[in-house]
Amino acid sequence: MTVFVATSSAVGVYDTTLFSAHAVQHMLLQMAAPVPLGMAAPITLALRALPLPPRKLMLKVVHSRLVRVLTHPLVTFALFVVSPFVLYYSPLYEATLRSDLLHDANHVHFLLIGCLFFWPLLGVDPLPNRMPYIFRFLLFLGLAPMHVLLGIPLMLSSEIIAGEYYRELGRTWGPSLLTDQFIGGGILWIFADVVSVIFLIAFGTQWLRHDRRESRRIDRQLDREHGTSPTMRPWWEQPAAPGGPAGQQETTGGRDPRRAHPGS
């Protein structure tokens, strides 16, 4: 749904006319769409639904050296952070506005980079380079200053990026080119923070569930090691049998355990 809104709604219609519309599209594809896609665990679903030959092929791809490199935390962080700066501060952005092929490839690029970054952080699918939750949290926090460094310079700049292209459009409606760029820079900054809150909610839920599962696993392991599981406890620590005292007498052969020793 998020991908549809980004590419096939009014956002997609005006993404080559208004920089602000492009900024919304950028955030939807790179920041918003990958989170629910990752929570849906598409790789896990495919591994369960596909027949054996395609499943084996997918497992080989997932555990291949290329995927291990592309999903490494430092690699995904660098790609996620550097890509927007390369796009907006080079002639590449104007090239994507003038070429339909590059424009569509840019959409795919945004979505792929977002998935490469967020899916290992969510840890739902069986991807390599699984990281501890605290490291995932710190890595995500490192994004906060990057969006500030991307958005604020665009808001304060007096030079229009891809200015030649936008002037050729001869647009006579809507905000001026400079105002539109100011709005777009603000969207790249503030929208990222809003999406970050959504991700942190999803991430926190995953972390809490993991801690609960880990606590139950440790409890079971301690029970086995110390012989405190119900089947290994002494008879005096066993749960009361149905019937109260009668059940106790059955457990001790009909004798009251308090009379087992004289003077008790």
Rosetta constraint file for C-alpha pairs under 8 A:
AtomPair CA 1 CA 5 HARMONIC 6.25 0.50
AtomPair CA 2 CA 6 HARMONIC 6.18 0.50
AtomPair CA 2 CA 28 HARMONIC 6.57 0.50
AtomPair CA 2 CA 29 HARMONIC 7.49 0.50
AtomPair CA 2 CA 32 HARMONIC 7.21 0.50
AtomPair CA 2 CA 33 HARMONIC 5.53 0.50
AtomPair CA 3 CA 7 HARMONIC 6.20 0.50
AtomPair CA 3 CA 28 HARMONIC 7.16 0.50
AtomPair CA 3 CA 29 HARMONIC 6.26 0.50
AtomPair CA 3 CA 33 HARMONIC 6.32 0.50
AtomPair CA 4 CA 8 HARMONIC 5.32 0.50
AtomPair CA 4 CA 9 HARMONIC 6.98 0.50
AtomPair CA 5 CA 9 HARMONIC 5.01 0.50
AtomPair CA 5 CA 10 HARMONIC 7.87 0.50
AtomPair CA 5 CA 11 HARMONIC 6.97 0.50
AtomPair CA 5 CA 12 HARMONIC 7.49 0.50
AtomPair CA 6 CA 11 HARMONIC 5.79 0.50
AtomPair CA 6 CA 12 HARMONIC 5.73 0.50
AtomPair CA 6 CA 24 HARMONIC 7.64 0.50
AtomPair CA 6 CA 25 HARMONIC 4.94 0.50
AtomPair CA 6 CA 28 HARMONIC 6.10 0.50
AtomPair CA 6 CA 29 HARMONIC 6.72 0.50
AtomPair CA 7 CA 11 HARMONIC 6.69 0.50
AtomPair CA 7 CA 12 HARMONIC 4.29 0.50
AtomPair CA 7 CA 13 HARMONIC 7.68 0.50
AtomPair CA 7 CA 25 HARMONIC 7.27 0.50
AtomPair CA 8 CA 12 HARMONIC 5.15 0.50
AtomPair CA 8 CA 13 HARMONIC 7.00 0.50
AtomPair CA 9 CA 13 HARMONIC 6.44 0.50
AtomPair CA 10 CA 14 HARMONIC 6.22 0.50
AtomPair CA 11 CA 15 HARMONIC 5.87 0.50
AtomPair CA 11 CA 21 HARMONIC 5.44 0.50
AtomPair CA 11 CA 22 HARMONIC 7.26 0.50
AtomPair CA 11 CA 24 HARMONIC 7.21 0.50
AtomPair CA 11 CA 25 HARMONIC 6.38 0.50
AtomPair CA 12 CA 21 HARMONIC 7.64 0.50
AtomPair CA 12 CA 22 HARMONIC 7.88 0.50
AtomPair CA 12 CA 25 HARMONIC 7.16 0.50
AtomPair CA 14 CA 18 HARMONIC 5.82 0.50
AtomPair CA 14 CA 21 HARMONIC 6.01 0.50
AtomPair CA 14 CA 22 HARMONIC 7.49 0.50
AtomPair CA 15 CA 19 HARMONIC 6.72 0.50
AtomPair CA 15 CA 20 HARMONIC 7.79 0.50
AtomPair CA 15 CA 21 HARMONIC 4.91 0.50
AtomPair CA 15 CA 22 HARMONIC 4.33 0.50
AtomPair CA 15 CA 25 HARMONIC 7.18 0.50
AtomPair CA 16 CA 21 HARMONIC 7.94 0.50
AtomPair CA 16 CA 22 HARMONIC 6.82 0.50
AtomPair CA 16 CA 97 HARMONIC 5.80 0.50
AtomPair CA 17 CA 21 HARMONIC 7.81 0.50
AtomPair CA 17 CA 166 HARMONIC 7.16 0.50
AtomPair CA 17 CA 169 HARMONIC 7.66 0.50
AtomPair CA 18 CA 22 HARMONIC 6.51 0.50
AtomPair CA 18 CA 180 HARMONIC 6.79 0.50
AtomPair CA 19 CA 23 HARMONIC 6.17 0.50
AtomPair CA 19 CA 180 HARMONIC 6.18 0.50
AtomPair CA 19 CA 181 HARMONIC 5.92 0.50
AtomPair CA 19 CA 184 HARMONIC 5.82 0.50
AtomPair CA 20 CA 24 HARMONIC 6.39 0.50
AtomPair CA 20 CA 180 HARMONIC 5.83 0.50
AtomPair CA 20 CA 181 HARMONIC 6.45 0.50
AtomPair CA 20 CA 183 HARMONIC 5.83 0.50
AtomPair CA 20 CA 184 HARMONIC 3.89 0.50
AtomPair CA 20 CA 185 HARMONIC 7.66 0.50
AtomPair CA 20 CA 187 HARMONIC 7.26 0.50
AtomPair CA 21 CA 25 HARMONIC 6.27 0.50
AtomPair CA 21 CA 184 HARMONIC 7.37 0.50
AtomPair CA 22 CA 26 HARMONIC 6.04 0.50
AtomPair CA 22 CA 184 HARMONIC 7.66 0.50
AtomPair CA 23 CA 27 HARMONIC 6.28 0.50
AtomPair CA 23 CA 184 HARMONIC 5.37 0.50
AtomPair CA 23 CA 185 HARMONIC 7.49 0.50
AtomPair CA 23 CA 187 HARMONIC 6.31 0.50
AtomPair CA 23 CA 188 HARMONIC 6.01 0.50
AtomPair CA 24 CA 28 HARMONIC 6.17 0.50
AtomPair CA 24 CA 184 HARMONIC 7.64 0.50
AtomPair CA 24 CA 187 HARMONIC 6.63 0.50
AtomPair CA 24 CA 188 HARMONIC 7.51 0.50
AtomPair CA 24 CA 191 HARMONIC 7.92 0.50
AtomPair CA 25 CA 29 HARMONIC 6.15 0.50
AtomPair CA 26 CA 30 HARMONIC 5.95 0.50
AtomPair CA 26 CA 31 HARMONIC 7.85 0.50
AtomPair CA 26 CA 107 HARMONIC 7.86 0.50
AtomPair CA 26 CA 110 HARMONIC 6.80 0.50
AtomPair CA 27 CA 31 HARMONIC 5.14 0.50
AtomPair CA 27 CA 32 HARMONIC 6.47 0.50
AtomPair CA 27 CA 188 HARMONIC 6.80 0.50
AtomPair CA 27 CA 191 HARMONIC 6.90 0.50
AtomPair CA 27 CA 192 HARMONIC 6.73 0.50
AtomPair CA 28 CA 32 HARMONIC 4.70 0.50
AtomPair CA 28 CA 33 HARMONIC 5.90 0.50
AtomPair CA 29 CA 33 HARMONIC 5.39 0.50
AtomPair CA 29 CA 34 HARMONIC 7.31 0.50
AtomPair CA 29 CA 107 HARMONIC 7.15 0.50
AtomPair CA 29 CA 110 HARMONIC 5.73 0.50
AtomPair CA 29 CA 111 HARMONIC 5.03 0.50
AtomPair CA 29 CA 114 HARMONIC 7.34 0.50
AtomPair CA 30 CA 34 HARMONIC 6.79 0.50
AtomPair CA 30 CA 110 HARMONIC 4.84 0.50
AtomPair CA 30 CA 111 HARMONIC 5.08 0.50
AtomPair CA 30 CA 112 HARMONIC 7.72 0.50
AtomPair CA 30 CA 113 HARMONIC 6.70 0.50
AtomPair CA 30 CA 114 HARMONIC 4.49 0.50
AtomPair CA 30 CA 115 HARMONIC 7.70 0.50
AtomPair CA 31 CA 35 HARMONIC 7.36 0.50
AtomPair CA 31 CA 114 HARMONIC 6.10 0.50
AtomPair CA 31 CA 192 HARMONIC 6.91 0.50
AtomPair CA 31 CA 195 HARMONIC 6.43 0.50
AtomPair CA 31 CA 196 HARMONIC 7.99 0.50
AtomPair CA 32 CA 36 HARMONIC 7.68 0.50
AtomPair CA 32 CA 195 HARMONIC 6.05 0.50
AtomPair CA 33 CA 37 HARMONIC 6.34 0.50
AtomPair CA 33 CA 111 HARMONIC 7.38 0.50
AtomPair CA 33 CA 114 HARMONIC 7.97 0.50
AtomPair CA 34 CA 38 HARMONIC 5.83 0.50
AtomPair CA 34 CA 111 HARMONIC 6.88 0.50
AtomPair CA 34 CA 114 HARMONIC 5.68 0.50
AtomPair CA 34 CA 115 HARMONIC 4.99 0.50
AtomPair CA 34 CA 118 HARMONIC 6.47 0.50
AtomPair CA 34 CA 119 HARMONIC 7.38 0.50
AtomPair CA 35 CA 39 HARMONIC 6.19 0.50
AtomPair CA 35 CA 115 HARMONIC 7.75 0.50
AtomPair CA 35 CA 118 HARMONIC 6.46 0.50
AtomPair CA 35 CA 119 HARMONIC 7.45 0.50
AtomPair CA 35 CA 122 HARMONIC 7.99 0.50
AtomPair CA 35 CA 199 HARMONIC 6.56 0.50
AtomPair CA 36 CA 40 HARMONIC 6.16 0.50
AtomPair CA 37 CA 41 HARMONIC 6.98 0.50
AtomPair CA 37 CA 42 HARMONIC 7.20 0.50
AtomPair CA 38 CA 42 HARMONIC 7.04 0.50
AtomPair CA 38 CA 115 HARMONIC 7.22 0.50
AtomPair CA 38 CA 118 HARMONIC 7.16 0.50
AtomPair CA 38 CA 119 HARMONIC 5.21 0.50
AtomPair CA 38 CA 122 HARMONIC 6.88 0.50
AtomPair CA 38 CA 124 HARMONIC 7.01 0.50
AtomPair CA 38 CA 125 HARMONIC 7.53 0.50
AtomPair CA 39 CA 122 HARMONIC 7.13 0.50
AtomPair CA 39 CA 124 HARMONIC 6.51 0.50
AtomPair CA 41 CA 45 HARMONIC 6.26 0.50
AtomPair CA 41 CA 124 HARMONIC 5.84 0.50
AtomPair CA 41 CA 125 HARMONIC 5.28 0.50
AtomPair CA 42 CA 46 HARMONIC 6.08 0.50
AtomPair CA 42 CA 125 HARMONIC 7.37 0.50
AtomPair CA 43 CA 47 HARMONIC 6.17 0.50
AtomPair CA 43 CA 125 HARMONIC 5.91 0.50
AtomPair CA 43 CA 126 HARMONIC 7.46 0.50
AtomPair CA 44 CA 48 HARMONIC 6.32 0.50
AtomPair CA 44 CA 125 HARMONIC 5.64 0.50
AtomPair CA 44 CA 126 HARMONIC 6.95 0.50
AtomPair CA 45 CA 49 HARMONIC 6.08 0.50
AtomPair CA 46 CA 50 HARMONIC 5.64 0.50
AtomPair CA 46 CA 55 HARMONIC 7.63 0.50
AtomPair CA 47 CA 55 HARMONIC 5.48 0.50
AtomPair CA 47 CA 58 HARMONIC 7.56 0.50
AtomPair CA 50 CA 54 HARMONIC 6.31 0.50
AtomPair CA 50 CA 55 HARMONIC 5.78 0.50
AtomPair CA 51 CA 55 HARMONIC 6.14 0.50
AtomPair CA 52 CA 56 HARMONIC 6.16 0.50
AtomPair CA 53 CA 57 HARMONIC 6.39 0.50
AtomPair CA 54 CA 58 HARMONIC 6.12 0.50
AtomPair CA 55 CA 59 HARMONIC 6.21 0.50
AtomPair CA 56 CA 60 HARMONIC 6.28 0.50
AtomPair CA 57 CA 61 HARMONIC 6.32 0.50
AtomPair CA 58 CA 62 HARMONIC 6.06 0.50
AtomPair CA 59 CA 63 HARMONIC 6.11 0.50
AtomPair CA 60 CA 64 HARMONIC 5.77 0.50
AtomPair CA 61 CA 67 HARMONIC 7.01 0.50
AtomPair CA 62 CA 67 HARMONIC 6.02 0.50
AtomPair CA 62 CA 68 HARMONIC 7.78 0.50
AtomPair CA 62 CA 127 HARMONIC 6.43 0.50
AtomPair CA 62 CA 128 HARMONIC 7.34 0.50
AtomPair CA 63 CA 67 HARMONIC 6.55 0.50
AtomPair CA 63 CA 68 HARMONIC 6.62 0.50
AtomPair CA 63 CA 127 HARMONIC 7.49 0.50
AtomPair CA 63 CA 128 HARMONIC 6.47 0.50
AtomPair CA 64 CA 68 HARMONIC 6.29 0.50
AtomPair CA 65 CA 69 HARMONIC 6.21 0.50
AtomPair CA 66 CA 70 HARMONIC 6.15 0.50
AtomPair CA 67 CA 71 HARMONIC 5.90 0.50
AtomPair CA 67 CA 128 HARMONIC 7.74 0.50
AtomPair CA 68 CA 72 HARMONIC 6.08 0.50
AtomPair CA 68 CA 128 HARMONIC 5.85 0.50
AtomPair CA 68 CA 129 HARMONIC 6.72 0.50
AtomPair CA 69 CA 75 HARMONIC 7.09 0.50
AtomPair CA 70 CA 75 HARMONIC 6.19 0.50
AtomPair CA 70 CA 76 HARMONIC 6.48 0.50
AtomPair CA 70 CA 116 HARMONIC 7.24 0.50
AtomPair CA 71 CA 75 HARMONIC 6.80 0.50
AtomPair CA 71 CA 76 HARMONIC 5.96 0.50
AtomPair CA 71 CA 116 HARMONIC 5.99 0.50
AtomPair CA 71 CA 117 HARMONIC 7.31 0.50
AtomPair CA 71 CA 120 HARMONIC 6.86 0.50
AtomPair CA 71 CA 127 HARMONIC 7.83 0.50
AtomPair CA 71 CA 128 HARMONIC 7.13 0.50
AtomPair CA 71 CA 129 HARMONIC 6.83 0.50
AtomPair CA 72 CA 76 HARMONIC 6.16 0.50
AtomPair CA 72 CA 129 HARMONIC 5.99 0.50
AtomPair CA 73 CA 77 HARMONIC 5.97 0.50
AtomPair CA 73 CA 117 HARMONIC 7.56 0.50
AtomPair CA 73 CA 120 HARMONIC 7.88 0.50
AtomPair CA 73 CA 129 HARMONIC 7.61 0.50
AtomPair CA 73 CA 139 HARMONIC 7.99 0.50
AtomPair CA 74 CA 78 HARMONIC 6.07 0.50
AtomPair CA 75 CA 79 HARMONIC 6.18 0.50
AtomPair CA 76 CA 80 HARMONIC 5.94 0.50
AtomPair CA 76 CA 113 HARMONIC 7.41 0.50
AtomPair CA 76 CA 116 HARMONIC 6.07 0.50
AtomPair CA 76 CA 117 HARMONIC 5.07 0.50
AtomPair CA 77 CA 81 HARMONIC 6.09 0.50
AtomPair CA 77 CA 117 HARMONIC 6.47 0.50
AtomPair CA 77 CA 139 HARMONIC 7.81 0.50
AtomPair CA 78 CA 82 HARMONIC 5.77 0.50
AtomPair CA 79 CA 83 HARMONIC 5.72 0.50
AtomPair CA 79 CA 113 HARMONIC 6.85 0.50
AtomPair CA 80 CA 84 HARMONIC 7.65 0.50
AtomPair CA 80 CA 113 HARMONIC 5.93 0.50
AtomPair CA 80 CA 114 HARMONIC 6.90 0.50
AtomPair CA 80 CA 117 HARMONIC 6.74 0.50
AtomPair CA 81 CA 85 HARMONIC 7.46 0.50
AtomPair CA 81 CA 143 HARMONIC 7.49 0.50
AtomPair CA 81 CA 146 HARMONIC 6.71 0.50
AtomPair CA 82 CA 86 HARMONIC 6.22 0.50
AtomPair CA 83 CA 87 HARMONIC 6.14 0.50
AtomPair CA 84 CA 88 HARMONIC 6.09 0.50
AtomPair CA 84 CA 150 HARMONIC 7.68 0.50
AtomPair CA 85 CA 89 HARMONIC 5.71 0.50
AtomPair CA 85 CA 150 HARMONIC 6.87 0.50
AtomPair CA 86 CA 90 HARMONIC 5.90 0.50
AtomPair CA 86 CA 92 HARMONIC 7.68 0.50
AtomPair CA 87 CA 91 HARMONIC 7.61 0.50
AtomPair CA 87 CA 92 HARMONIC 5.55 0.50
AtomPair CA 87 CA 93 HARMONIC 5.23 0.50
AtomPair CA 88 CA 92 HARMONIC 7.29 0.50
AtomPair CA 88 CA 93 HARMONIC 5.60 0.50
AtomPair CA 88 CA 161 HARMONIC 7.19 0.50
AtomPair CA 89 CA 93 HARMONIC 7.86 0.50
AtomPair CA 89 CA 161 HARMONIC 7.71 0.50
AtomPair CA 91 CA 95 HARMONIC 6.40 0.50
AtomPair CA 91 CA 162 HARMONIC 7.52 0.50
AtomPair CA 92 CA 96 HARMONIC 6.33 0.50
AtomPair CA 93 CA 97 HARMONIC 6.56 0.50
AtomPair CA 93 CA 162 HARMONIC 6.94 0.50
AtomPair CA 94 CA 98 HARMONIC 6.42 0.50
AtomPair CA 94 CA 161 HARMONIC 7.92 0.50
AtomPair CA 94 CA 162 HARMONIC 5.03 0.50
AtomPair CA 94 CA 165 HARMONIC 6.91 0.50
AtomPair CA 95 CA 99 HARMONIC 6.13 0.50
AtomPair CA 95 CA 102 HARMONIC 7.18 0.50
AtomPair CA 96 CA 100 HARMONIC 7.08 0.50
AtomPair CA 96 CA 101 HARMONIC 7.80 0.50
AtomPair CA 96 CA 102 HARMONIC 4.85 0.50
AtomPair CA 96 CA 103 HARMONIC 4.49 0.50
AtomPair CA 96 CA 106 HARMONIC 7.11 0.50
AtomPair CA 97 CA 102 HARMONIC 7.86 0.50
AtomPair CA 97 CA 103 HARMONIC 6.17 0.50
AtomPair CA 97 CA 165 HARMONIC 7.89 0.50
AtomPair CA 98 CA 103 HARMONIC 7.81 0.50
AtomPair CA 98 CA 165 HARMONIC 7.94 0.50
AtomPair CA 99 CA 103 HARMONIC 5.97 0.50
AtomPair CA 100 CA 104 HARMONIC 6.15 0.50
AtomPair CA 101 CA 105 HARMONIC 6.13 0.50
AtomPair CA 102 CA 106 HARMONIC 5.97 0.50
AtomPair CA 103 CA 107 HARMONIC 6.67 0.50
AtomPair CA 104 CA 108 HARMONIC 6.56 0.50
AtomPair CA 105 CA 109 HARMONIC 6.06 0.50
AtomPair CA 106 CA 110 HARMONIC 6.19 0.50
AtomPair CA 107 CA 111 HARMONIC 6.43 0.50
AtomPair CA 108 CA 112 HARMONIC 6.01 0.50
AtomPair CA 109 CA 113 HARMONIC 5.99 0.50
AtomPair CA 110 CA 114 HARMONIC 6.19 0.50
AtomPair CA 111 CA 115 HARMONIC 6.19 0.50
AtomPair CA 112 CA 116 HARMONIC 6.08 0.50
AtomPair CA 113 CA 117 HARMONIC 6.24 0.50
AtomPair CA 114 CA 118 HARMONIC 6.02 0.50
AtomPair CA 115 CA 119 HARMONIC 5.50 0.50
AtomPair CA 116 CA 120 HARMONIC 7.05 0.50
AtomPair CA 117 CA 121 HARMONIC 6.93 0.50
AtomPair CA 118 CA 122 HARMONIC 6.16 0.50
AtomPair CA 119 CA 123 HARMONIC 6.20 0.50
AtomPair CA 119 CA 124 HARMONIC 7.32 0.50
AtomPair CA 119 CA 125 HARMONIC 7.31 0.50
AtomPair CA 120 CA 124 HARMONIC 7.79 0.50
AtomPair CA 120 CA 125 HARMONIC 7.77 0.50
AtomPair CA 120 CA 127 HARMONIC 6.53 0.50
AtomPair CA 120 CA 128 HARMONIC 7.92 0.50
AtomPair CA 120 CA 129 HARMONIC 7.48 0.50
AtomPair CA 120 CA 130 HARMONIC 6.54 0.50
AtomPair CA 120 CA 131 HARMONIC 7.70 0.50
AtomPair CA 121 CA 131 HARMONIC 7.49 0.50
AtomPair CA 121 CA 133 HARMONIC 7.99 0.50
AtomPair CA 121 CA 136 HARMONIC 5.53 0.50
AtomPair CA 121 CA 203 HARMONIC 7.96 0.50
AtomPair CA 122 CA 202 HARMONIC 7.99 0.50
AtomPair CA 122 CA 203 HARMONIC 6.20 0.50
AtomPair CA 122 CA 206 HARMONIC 7.29 0.50
AtomPair CA 123 CA 127 HARMONIC 7.44 0.50
AtomPair CA 123 CA 130 HARMONIC 6.78 0.50
AtomPair CA 131 CA 135 HARMONIC 6.47 0.50
AtomPair CA 131 CA 136 HARMONIC 6.41 0.50
AtomPair CA 132 CA 136 HARMONIC 6.45 0.50
AtomPair CA 133 CA 137 HARMONIC 6.17 0.50
AtomPair CA 133 CA 207 HARMONIC 6.64 0.50
AtomPair CA 134 CA 138 HARMONIC 6.30 0.50
AtomPair CA 135 CA 139 HARMONIC 6.08 0.50
AtomPair CA 136 CA 140 HARMONIC 6.23 0.50
AtomPair CA 137 CA 141 HARMONIC 6.29 0.50
AtomPair CA 138 CA 142 HARMONIC 6.42 0.50
AtomPair CA 139 CA 143 HARMONIC 7.30 0.50
AtomPair CA 140 CA 144 HARMONIC 7.72 0.50
AtomPair CA 142 CA 146 HARMONIC 7.52 0.50
AtomPair CA 143 CA 147 HARMONIC 6.73 0.50
AtomPair CA 144 CA 148 HARMONIC 6.94 0.50
AtomPair CA 144 CA 193 HARMONIC 7.53 0.50
AtomPair CA 145 CA 149 HARMONIC 6.20 0.50
AtomPair CA 146 CA 150 HARMONIC 6.19 0.50
AtomPair CA 147 CA 151 HARMONIC 5.95 0.50
AtomPair CA 147 CA 188 HARMONIC 6.70 0.50
AtomPair CA 147 CA 189 HARMONIC 5.17 0.50
AtomPair CA 147 CA 192 HARMONIC 6.88 0.50
AtomPair CA 148 CA 152 HARMONIC 5.76 0.50
AtomPair CA 148 CA 189 HARMONIC 5.58 0.50
AtomPair CA 149 CA 153 HARMONIC 6.64 0.50
AtomPair CA 150 CA 154 HARMONIC 7.01 0.50
AtomPair CA 150 CA 185 HARMONIC 7.53 0.50
AtomPair CA 150 CA 188 HARMONIC 7.25 0.50
AtomPair CA 150 CA 189 HARMONIC 7.15 0.50
AtomPair CA 151 CA 155 HARMONIC 6.37 0.50
AtomPair CA 151 CA 184 HARMONIC 7.84 0.50
AtomPair CA 151 CA 185 HARMONIC 4.24 0.50
AtomPair CA 151 CA 186 HARMONIC 5.86 0.50
AtomPair CA 151 CA 187 HARMONIC 7.48 0.50
AtomPair CA 151 CA 188 HARMONIC 5.26 0.50
AtomPair CA 151 CA 189 HARMONIC 4.83 0.50
AtomPair CA 152 CA 156 HARMONIC 6.21 0.50
AtomPair CA 152 CA 185 HARMONIC 6.14 0.50
AtomPair CA 152 CA 186 HARMONIC 6.92 0.50
AtomPair CA 152 CA 189 HARMONIC 7.10 0.50
AtomPair CA 153 CA 157 HARMONIC 5.81 0.50
AtomPair CA 153 CA 185 HARMONIC 7.63 0.50
AtomPair CA 154 CA 181 HARMONIC 6.68 0.50
AtomPair CA 154 CA 182 HARMONIC 6.46 0.50
AtomPair CA 154 CA 184 HARMONIC 7.89 0.50
AtomPair CA 154 CA 185 HARMONIC 5.11 0.50
AtomPair CA 155 CA 181 HARMONIC 6.45 0.50
AtomPair CA 155 CA 182 HARMONIC 4.10 0.50
AtomPair CA 155 CA 183 HARMONIC 7.12 0.50
AtomPair CA 155 CA 184 HARMONIC 7.59 0.50
AtomPair CA 155 CA 185 HARMONIC 4.97 0.50
AtomPair CA 155 CA 186 HARMONIC 6.54 0.50
AtomPair CA 156 CA 182 HARMONIC 7.09 0.50
AtomPair CA 158 CA 178 HARMONIC 7.04 0.50
AtomPair CA 159 CA 163 HARMONIC 7.72 0.50
AtomPair CA 159 CA 178 HARMONIC 7.82 0.50
AtomPair CA 160 CA 177 HARMONIC 7.02 0.50
AtomPair CA 160 CA 178 HARMONIC 6.43 0.50
AtomPair CA 160 CA 181 HARMONIC 7.16 0.50
AtomPair CA 162 CA 166 HARMONIC 6.48 0.50
AtomPair CA 163 CA 167 HARMONIC 6.02 0.50
AtomPair CA 164 CA 168 HARMONIC 6.24 0.50
AtomPair CA 165 CA 169 HARMONIC 6.69 0.50
AtomPair CA 166 CA 170 HARMONIC 7.30 0.50
AtomPair CA 166 CA 171 HARMONIC 7.90 0.50
AtomPair CA 166 CA 177 HARMONIC 7.53 0.50
AtomPair CA 167 CA 171 HARMONIC 7.57 0.50
AtomPair CA 175 CA 179 HARMONIC 5.78 0.50
AtomPair CA 175 CA 180 HARMONIC 5.58 0.50
AtomPair CA 176 CA 180 HARMONIC 5.91 0.50
AtomPair CA 177 CA 181 HARMONIC 6.20 0.50
AtomPair CA 178 CA 182 HARMONIC 6.20 0.50
AtomPair CA 179 CA 183 HARMONIC 6.24 0.50
AtomPair CA 180 CA 184 HARMONIC 6.14 0.50
AtomPair CA 181 CA 185 HARMONIC 6.07 0.50
AtomPair CA 182 CA 186 HARMONIC 6.33 0.50
AtomPair CA 183 CA 187 HARMONIC 6.26 0.50
AtomPair CA 184 CA 188 HARMONIC 6.30 0.50
AtomPair CA 185 CA 189 HARMONIC 6.36 0.50
AtomPair CA 186 CA 190 HARMONIC 5.88 0.50
AtomPair CA 186 CA 191 HARMONIC 7.82 0.50
AtomPair CA 187 CA 191 HARMONIC 5.12 0.50
AtomPair CA 187 CA 192 HARMONIC 7.60 0.50
AtomPair CA 188 CA 192 HARMONIC 6.12 0.50
AtomPair CA 189 CA 193 HARMONIC 6.88 0.50
AtomPair CA 190 CA 194 HARMONIC 6.51 0.50
AtomPair CA 191 CA 195 HARMONIC 6.27 0.50
AtomPair CA 192 CA 196 HARMONIC 6.02 0.50
AtomPair CA 193 CA 197 HARMONIC 6.47 0.50
AtomPair CA 194 CA 198 HARMONIC 6.74 0.50
AtomPair CA 195 CA 199 HARMONIC 6.24 0.50
AtomPair CA 196 CA 200 HARMONIC 6.07 0.50
AtomPair CA 197 CA 201 HARMONIC 6.31 0.50
AtomPair CA 198 CA 202 HARMONIC 6.48 0.50
AtomPair CA 199 CA 203 HARMONIC 5.88 0.50
AtomPair CA 200 CA 204 HARMONIC 5.74 0.50
AtomPair CA 201 CA 205 HARMONIC 6.21 0.50
AtomPair CA 202 CA 206 HARMONIC 6.38 0.50
AtomPair CA 203 CA 207 HARMONIC 6.16 0.50
AtomPair CA 204 CA 208 HARMONIC 6.08 0.50
AtomPair CA 205 CA 209 HARMONIC 6.24 0.50
AtomPair CA 206 CA 210 HARMONIC 6.13 0.50
AtomPair CA 207 CA 211 HARMONIC 6.22 0.50
AtomPair CA 208 CA 212 HARMONIC 6.30 0.50
AtomPair CA 209 CA 213 HARMONIC 6.23 0.50
AtomPair CA 210 CA 214 HARMONIC 6.04 0.50
AtomPair CA 211 CA 215 HARMONIC 6.04 0.50
AtomPair CA 212 CA 216 HARMONIC 6.30 0.50
AtomPair CA 213 CA 217 HARMONIC 6.18 0.50
AtomPair CA 214 CA 218 HARMONIC 6.16 0.50
AtomPair CA 215 CA 219 HARMONIC 6.15 0.50
AtomPair CA 216 CA 220 HARMONIC 6.22 0.50
AtomPair CA 217 CA 221 HARMONIC 6.21 0.50
AtomPair CA 218 CA 222 HARMONIC 6.12 0.50
AtomPair CA 219 CA 223 HARMONIC 6.16 0.50
AtomPair CA 220 CA 224 HARMONIC 6.32 0.50
AtomPair CA 220 CA 229 HARMONIC 7.98 0.50
AtomPair CA 221 CA 225 HARMONIC 6.20 0.50
AtomPair CA 222 CA 226 HARMONIC 5.99 0.50
AtomPair CA 222 CA 228 HARMONIC 7.87 0.50
AtomPair CA 223 CA 227 HARMONIC 5.63 0.50
AtomPair CA 223 CA 228 HARMONIC 4.65 0.50
AtomPair CA 223 CA 229 HARMONIC 5.15 0.50
AtomPair CA 224 CA 228 HARMONIC 6.55 0.50
AtomPair CA 224 CA 229 HARMONIC 6.26 0.50
AtomPair CA 227 CA 232 HARMONIC 5.32 0.50
AtomPair CA 227 CA 233 HARMONIC 6.36 0.50
AtomPair CA 228 CA 232 HARMONIC 5.97 0.50
AtomPair CA 228 CA 233 HARMONIC 5.36 0.50
AtomPair CA 229 CA 233 HARMONIC 6.20 0.50
AtomPair CA 230 CA 238 HARMONIC 6.68 0.50
AtomPair CA 233 CA 237 HARMONIC 6.04 0.50
AtomPair CA 233 CA 238 HARMONIC 6.32 0.50
AtomPair CA 234 CA 238 HARMONIC 6.51 0.50
AtomPair CA 235 CA 251 HARMONIC 7.88 0.50
AtomPair CA 240 CA 244 HARMONIC 6.48 0.50
AtomPair CA 240 CA 247 HARMONIC 7.24 0.50
AtomPair CA 240 CA 248 HARMONIC 7.08 0.50
AtomPair CA 241 CA 247 HARMONIC 4.94 0.50
AtomPair CA 241 CA 248 HARMONIC 6.59 0.50
AtomPair CA 242 CA 247 HARMONIC 5.91 0.50
AtomPair CA 243 CA 247 HARMONIC 5.28 0.50
AtomPair CA 244 CA 248 HARMONIC 6.57 0.50
AtomPair CA 245 CA 249 HARMONIC 6.19 0.50
AtomPair CA 246 CA 250 HARMONIC 6.31 0.50
AtomPair CA 247 CA 251 HARMONIC 6.31 0.50
AtomPair CA 248 CA 252 HARMONIC 6.39 0.50
AtomPair CA 248 CA 254 HARMONIC 7.86 0.50
AtomPair CA 248 CA 256 HARMONIC 8.00 0.50
AtomPair CA 249 CA 253 HARMONIC 5.99 0.50
AtomPair CA 249 CA 254 HARMONIC 4.20 0.50
AtomPair CA 249 CA 255 HARMONIC 5.66 0.50
AtomPair CA 249 CA 256 HARMONIC 6.21 0.50
AtomPair CA 250 CA 254 HARMONIC 5.12 0.50
AtomPair CA 252 CA 256 HARMONIC 7.16 0.50
AtomPair CA 252 CA 257 HARMONIC 6.94 0.50
AtomPair CA 255 CA 259 HARMONIC 7.53 0.50
AtomPair CA 255 CA 260 HARMONIC 7.62 0.50
AtomPair CA 256 CA 260 HARMONIC 6.90 0.50
AtomPair CA 258 CA 264 HARMONIC 6.02 0.50
AtomPair CA 259 CA 263 HARMONIC 7.88 0.50
AtomPair CA 259 CA 264 HARMONIC 6.15 0.50
AtomPair CA 260 CA 264 HARMONIC 7.72 0.50
